[in-house]
Amino acid sequence: MREVLLKQVTVESEFWKSYLNLIKEETIPYQLSVLKDEIDVDVQAERKDEELPSGKSHAIENFKIAAGISQGEHFGWFFQDSDVYKWLESVGLLLQTTEDPQLEAHADDVIAIIEKAQEKDGYLNTYFQLKFPQLKYRQLYFSHELYCAGHLIEAGIAYDKGTGKSQLLDIAKRFVKHIEDHFGYENRKIQGADGHQEIELALVKLYDYTGDDTYLKLAQFFVNVRGEDPKFYQKEIESNLKLGLSADNPRVDLTYLQAFTQPKYQTKAVGHAVRMLYMATGMAKIVNREFDDELYQACLAIWDDIIKCKMYITGGVGSTVFGESFTGPYDLPNDTMYCETCAAIALLNFAYELFQLSPKVEYLDVIDRLIYNGILSGASLNGKQFFYVNPLEVDVDSCHHNPGKGHVKTQRPDWLGCACCPPNFARTVASIGRYVYLEDDGKLFVNLFIASRLLGEGYIIEQKTGFPFENSVDINYQGPEKIIIIHVPYWAKGLEVTCDKGEVIKKNTQQIDVLVRGNSCLRIRFEQPIYSVSCHPEVRSNIGKVAIQRGPFIFCSQALQNPDMKKYRVDRQKLPQATCEIQNDNLGKYIQLHLPCQKIKGWPNEALYLFDSENQFVSSDMTLIPYYLWGNQGETDMQVWFSEVM
């Protein structure tokens, strides 16, 4: 199975086109201004910790200092170079589908600075160049040098595709050559991996783009060597101490780093969620290019562990602020969880890679869940504020006073000291077209209902639809005989497909295969009912609670629309009376639900607890909005899971 090129896909969806325009016109220029420290913004630490960087980005200035253009000291996280690389990748992705000479010129200026900052031997990391040159590749347990290199590779590929300019890609290749010279199983080379995975998946992308199997072999090395010697990082630390290169003697958490054993032997999603999923994506990419059954079985086991007991209803993952990590099975708290935007994006890419290995609809269902919920919630409607953490329940007063919720923001900050999520959000939305279609030996997979046009090799396919606001999709196909495979979304009811010049050759609850001949029109009709969603009884946080979903959207309640929100109780029996309407107001165009429910009528007295009390209820109505929209109307309580009438 192979991906179509992003430049072959034109997104026409009203919903997604508005986001693509937002990224291009607002988010990308805004992010450049922040990265260059040109505007005064509220840059917050991602959680309450006075030692964490905040106040400014300084990311491009770090490159200028390393290039000798400016004077000063490095500021910010040691992996901050990656913020610039992801911004450049976003630009490159946009330029693959649209021209923008001014934006391209801004990117060229940034690339020129990066090129001057790169050392003659190819090494490039402003933190170690400016602060600790003696420790290059000697603090891999935390350094993120190869993580940054991975994002540089991805940026170089995207920009070369978008502009035909290879300058950034050449910078990346020089850095990769430096890495290749220092890492490997040969004598005197480093036999270890970066503490934060990313280069593994990026090297496979570089192999795909260049055809040079050196990059695939290097990717395989970094996957295989992780955890091969669980004492590697400790030996690294002890060597630095012995040589007097560093006084750092930290405790290394091998679970956090997924370095307790080799990836091919791992069966659970553990440790830092983003690292885990970047690694898993790299593993799946390697399997897809050069099959390795042990690695594939590990991917499947990790996937099952996440989907069956560690994923939130929005597709978010990462249950705790401590280590930004996965925890145990069914441990899914709604108000203290982490659900980093980057983790949702990483799960999206893991799912997409697994689907290309084996086209199971469960992968597409998770993609659907992620793109409409757990990822879109990461940015404000103006494209200029961003969540790092995406909670499913917010009590504003508790967030302000409970130090255990110091990571839970009640409003999206302008920027973050750890700014991995803002440019990650931008590059993901900019590439939404790549997820819509896939090709495989005379078959064409229509993965998502997104109005779009694909100009394939010898054929054209066009989706015409007002989805998610409408319940129909018309697909026009021009070309030779082909099997079109329609994904039946998990939330759809009564989906039917008809074709004027073809026939349905396979149909089940998960997909419909249509053989088309010549110019054909497929008509897809379905319903988007309002569902109450229950949770596994082992998830303590959701005992006696339900969530509400319509179509791909998970819905939430805000106190702004529902004063005394905590007093509402949902009655499943009245769910058929719920109504939906399309709104178009300060939240843009969206679907709003009105849910009949019960509301506690007052409280008998001021007592905190009452014996044998029977609550009095009155009929009421609760207004719900899609989860991704919450927090755009000021500070307000919010919840996704609702107590039921008992």
MOBELQUI-V482868 format. One record per backbone hydrogen bond with DSSP energy under -0.5 kcal/mol. CO is the residue of the C=O (numbers start at 1). NH is the residue of the N-H. E is the energy in kcal/mol with one decimal. If there is no record, write none. Layout:
co->(CO:CO)
nh->(NH:NH)
e->(E:E)
This chain:
co->(2:5:6:8:8:9:10:10:13:14:15:16:17:18:19:20:21:22:22:23:26:27:28:29:30:31:32:33:33:34:34:35:35:39:41:42:42:42:43:44:47:49:58:59:60:61:62:63:64:64:64:65:77:79:80:80:81:81:82:83:84:85:86:87:88:89:90:91:92:93:94:94:100:101:102:103:104:105:106:107:108:109:110:111:112:113:114:119:123:125:126:127:127:132:133:135:139:139:140:144:145:146:147:148:149:150:151:152:153:154:155:156:157:158:159:159:160:164:166:167:168:169:170:171:172:173:174:175:176:177:178:179:179:182:186:190:190:195:198:199:200:201:202:203:204:205:206:207:211:212:212:213:214:215:216:217:218:219:220:221:222:223:225:225:227:229:231:232:233:234:235:236:237:238:239:240:240:240:241:250:251:252:253:254:254:255:256:262:263:268:271:272:273:274:275:276:277:278:279:280:281:282:283:284:285:286:286:292:293:294:295:296:297:298:299:300:301:302:303:304:305:306:306:309:310:312:314:316:318:318:320:321:321:322:324:325:325:328:330:334:334:338:339:340:340:341:342:343:344:345:346:347:348:349:350:351:352:353:354:358:360:360:361:362:363:364:365:366:367:368:369:369:370:370:370:373:375:376:378:380:385:386:388:389:392:394:394:395:396:397:398:401:402:403:405:407:413:415:417:419:420:421:422:423:424:425:426:427:428:429:431:432:433:433:436:436:437:438:439:440:442:443:444:444:445:445:446:448:451:451:452:453:453:454:454:456:458:459:460:461:462:462:463:463:464:466:471:473:473:474:474:475:475:476:477:478:482:482:483:483:484:484:485:485:486:487:489:493:496:498:499:501:503:503:506:510:511:512:513:513:514:514:515:516:518:520:521:522:522:523:524:525:527:529:529:531:533:536:538:539:540:542:544:546:547:548:549:550:553:554:556:557:558:558:562:564:565:567:569:570:570:571:572:574:575:579:581:581:583:585:588:588:590:590:591:592:593:593:594:594:595:596:597:598:599:600:613:616:618:620:622:622:624:625:626:627:629:634:637:638:639:642:643)
nh->(439:8:9:10:455:11:12:453:17:18:19:20:21:22:23:24:25:26:27:28:30:31:32:33:34:35:36:38:39:37:58:60:61:41:43:44:414:415:55:417:49:52:62:63:64:65:66:67:68:69:70:68:80:82:83:84:84:85:86:87:88:89:90:91:92:93:94:95:96:96:97:98:104:105:106:107:108:109:110:111:112:113:114:115:116:117:118:122:119:129:130:131:132:135:136:138:142:143:195:148:149:150:151:152:153:154:155:156:157:158:159:160:161:162:163:165:164:166:170:171:172:173:174:175:176:177:178:179:180:181:182:182:183:190:189:184:192:197:202:203:204:205:206:207:208:209:210:211:213:215:216:217:218:219:220:221:222:223:224:225:226:263:228:229:230:232:235:236:237:238:239:240:241:242:243:244:245:246:244:252:253:254:257:259:260:258:272:265:266:270:326:276:277:278:279:280:281:282:283:284:285:286:287:288:289:289:290:296:297:298:299:300:301:302:303:304:305:306:307:308:309:310:311:330:318:315:374:312:338:339:325:323:324:325:273:319:320:331:332:392:393:390:390:343:344:345:346:347:348:349:350:351:352:353:354:355:356:357:358:360:363:364:365:366:367:368:369:370:371:372:373:374:373:375:376:377:378:379:387:383:380:413:341:391:640:396:638:399:400:401:402:403:405:406:408:409:386:44:419:423:424:425:426:427:428:429:430:431:431:432:434:435:436:437:447:448:4:445:2:443:483:440:446:485:438:447:487:450:12:13:463:10:455:456:461:458:480:456:478:454:464:476:452:465:474:469:526:475:524:464:476:477:522:462:520:460:484:516:444:485:486:514:446:487:512:489:492:527:525:523:502:517:505:515:513:488:508:486:505:506:484:516:503:482:520:477:500:475:524:498:473:496:493:531:551:549:547:539:540:542:543:545:644:642:533:555:531:553:550:627:625:639:561:562:565:567:568:600:598:572:645:574:575:577:578:594:583:592:590:588:585:590:583:592:626:581:595:624:579:596:622:571:620:569:618:602:615:601:599:597:595:624:593:556:629:630:632:633:559:394:557:546:570)
e->(-2.4:-1.6:-1.5:-0.5:-2.4:-0.6:-0.5:-2.0:-3.1:-1.3:-0.9:-2.5:-2.6:-1.9:-2.7:-2.2:-3.2:-2.4:-2.2:-2.8:-2.2:-3.0:-2.0:-2.0:-2.1:-2.8:-1.8:-2.9:-0.7:-1.5:-0.5:-1.8:-0.6:-0.8:-1.2:-0.8:-0.7:-1.3:-2.3:-3.0:-0.9:-2.0:-2.2:-1.0:-2.1:-2.5:-2.2:-2.0:-0.6:-2.4:-1.3:-1.1:-1.6:-1.6:-1.4:-0.8:-0.7:-1.7:-2.6:-1.6:-2.4:-2.3:-2.3:-2.0:-2.6:-2.6:-2.2:-2.5:-0.6:-0.8:-1.5:-1.4:-2.6:-2.2:-2.1:-2.2:-2.6:-1.9:-1.7:-2.6:-2.1:-1.5:-2.1:-2.5:-1.7:-1.6:-1.4:-2.1:-2.5:-2.6:-2.3:-2.1:-0.7:-2.1:-1.1:-2.3:-2.1:-2.5:-2.6:-2.5:-1.8:-2.2:-1.8:-2.1:-2.3:-2.3:-2.2:-2.6:-2.3:-2.3:-2.6:-2.0:-2.5:-2.0:-2.1:-0.6:-2.1:-0.5:-3.0:-1.8:-2.2:-2.6:-2.2:-2.0:-2.6:-2.4:-1.8:-2.3:-3.0:-1.9:-0.8:-1.0:-1.9:-3.2:-1.7:-2.0:-0.7:-0.6:-1.9:-2.7:-1.3:-1.7:-2.1:-2.2:-2.6:-2.1:-2.2:-3.0:-0.8:-1.5:-0.6:-2.3:-1.9:-2.0:-2.4:-2.1:-2.2:-1.7:-2.8:-2.8:-0.7:-0.7:-1.7:-0.6:-0.5:-2.5:-2.6:-2.0:-2.2:-2.5:-2.3:-2.0:-2.2:-2.4:-2.2:-0.6:-2.3:-1.1:-0.8:-0.5:-0.6:-0.9:-1.5:-3.0:-0.6:-1.2:-1.3:-2.2:-1.7:-0.9:-2.3:-2.6:-2.2:-2.6:-2.4:-2.4:-2.3:-2.2:-2.7:-2.6:-2.4:-2.2:-2.4:-2.1:-0.9:-0.9:-3.1:-2.5:-2.8:-1.8:-2.0:-2.4:-2.2:-2.6:-2.5:-2.5:-2.2:-1.9:-2.8:-2.4:-1.0:-2.4:-0.6:-2.6:-0.5:-2.1:-1.7:-2.9:-1.8:-2.4:-0.8:-1.0:-1.2:-0.6:-2.5:-0.9:-1.6:-1.5:-1.4:-2.0:-1.2:-1.6:-0.6:-0.6:-1.7:-2.0:-2.3:-2.3:-2.0:-1.9:-2.0:-2.7:-2.2:-1.9:-2.3:-2.3:-1.4:-1.0:-2.5:-3.0:-1.3:-0.8:-2.6:-1.6:-2.0:-2.9:-2.1:-2.4:-2.7:-1.3:-0.6:-0.8:-0.8:-2.2:-0.6:-1.7:-2.0:-1.4:-2.2:-1.5:-2.3:-1.0:-1.6:-0.5:-1.6:-0.6:-2.2:-2.7:-1.7:-1.3:-3.0:-0.7:-2.3:-1.5:-1.7:-0.8:-2.6:-2.1:-1.0:-0.8:-1.1:-2.9:-1.9:-2.5:-1.8:-2.4:-2.3:-0.8:-0.6:-1.7:-2.0:-1.5:-0.9:-0.5:-2.7:-0.9:-0.6:-3.1:-2.8:-0.9:-2.2:-2.3:-0.5:-2.9:-1.4:-0.9:-1.8:-1.5:-2.8:-1.7:-3.0:-2.7:-0.6:-1.0:-2.1:-1.2:-0.5:-1.5:-2.6:-3.2:-0.5:-2.5:-0.9:-0.6:-2.6:-2.1:-1.8:-0.5:-3.1:-3.1:-0.6:-0.5:-3.2:-2.4:-2.5:-2.5:-0.6:-2.9:-2.8:-0.6:-0.7:-2.9:-2.9:-0.6:-2.2:-0.8:-1.3:-2.2:-2.3:-2.8:-0.6:-2.2:-0.6:-2.9:-2.6:-2.6:-1.8:-3.2:-2.3:-1.4:-3.2:-0.7:-1.9:-1.8:-0.5:-3.1:-1.8:-3.0:-0.5:-2.0:-2.3:-2.6:-1.7:-0.6:-0.7:-2.1:-2.1:-2.3:-1.3:-1.5:-1.6:-1.8:-2.4:-3.2:-3.2:-2.7:-3.5:-1.7:-1.9:-3.4:-2.2:-1.8:-0.8:-1.8:-0.6:-2.3:-1.6:-2.2:-2.9:-0.6:-2.4:-1.7:-1.7:-1.9:-2.2:-2.7:-0.6:-3.0:-2.3:-2.4:-1.9:-0.6:-3.2:-0.5:-0.5:-2.2:-0.5:-2.6:-2.0:-0.6:-2.7:-0.6:-2.6:-3.3:-2.2:-1.3:-0.6:-4.2:-2.4:-2.1:-3.1:-0.5:-2.2:-3.0:-1.8:-1.8:-1.0:-0.6:-2.2:-3.2:-2.5:-2.5:-2.8)
